[in-house]
Amino acid sequence: MALFTVGEDTNHHVGDPHCAECPEEYPEPCRCGGLMHAAESDETDTDGNIVLVTLCDHCARSDEDEEP
């Protein structure tokens, strides 16, 4: 399987629904039919939780991108 970059991690597997590099609950289905992968960032939210960076392995959309 091909590798791609999510955040600063270039070790996510395209098309792998059980990508070992993703945090729990990821990858999840993207509306395009691809898989939304995630990686932990260096940032935390106001509650102290680590912020996740997400990226679809097919359309390159992030969870933060606006819905059309």
N, C-alpha and C positions, 0 to 999 in steps of 0.2 A: 504494500500500500504506500502511496505517496505521502510524504510529510508536508505539513504547512505550518505557518507561524500564527500563533494567537498570542497577542501581547508581545512578550519577549521570548516566548517558548516556541522553538521550531521543532517540536517533536510530537505534534498531533497528527493522527492518521486520517486522511481523507476517506470518507465513506465507512469508517469503523464505528458502529453504534455502541461499542464497548471500549472506546478510546481510554486507555489506562492513564493518560496524562490529564484528562479532564477531572474536575472536582465531582463529587457525588451529585447525582441528578443530571449530569451532562455526559455525552451530548444529548440534545433533545431535538425533535424534528423542527425544521424551519418551514415556513409557509411555502418556500420554493420547491420543497422536496428534498433538500440537502439536510445536513446535520449542523446544528448550532453547537460549537465547541466552546469551552471556557478555560480561562487561566486566571490565577490569582494575581492581582496587581500589588504594588507597594502601598496603595492608598487604603484608608479605612473610612467608613461612613460615620455619621454623628453618633451611632450606637457602638462604635468600635469594631464593627464587622469588616472583614476584608472585602474590598470591592473586586468584583469579577469583570474581566475583559472577555467579551464574547465575539465570535466570528463564525459565520456559516461557511462550511467547506465547499459550497457550490456557488452561492450568489455574493458572498463576501459581505453580507449585511450583518450588522450587530444588533443585539437586543435594544440598544439605545437609539437606533435609527427610527425615525418617525414612520408610522404606518401610512401607506398611501391613501 
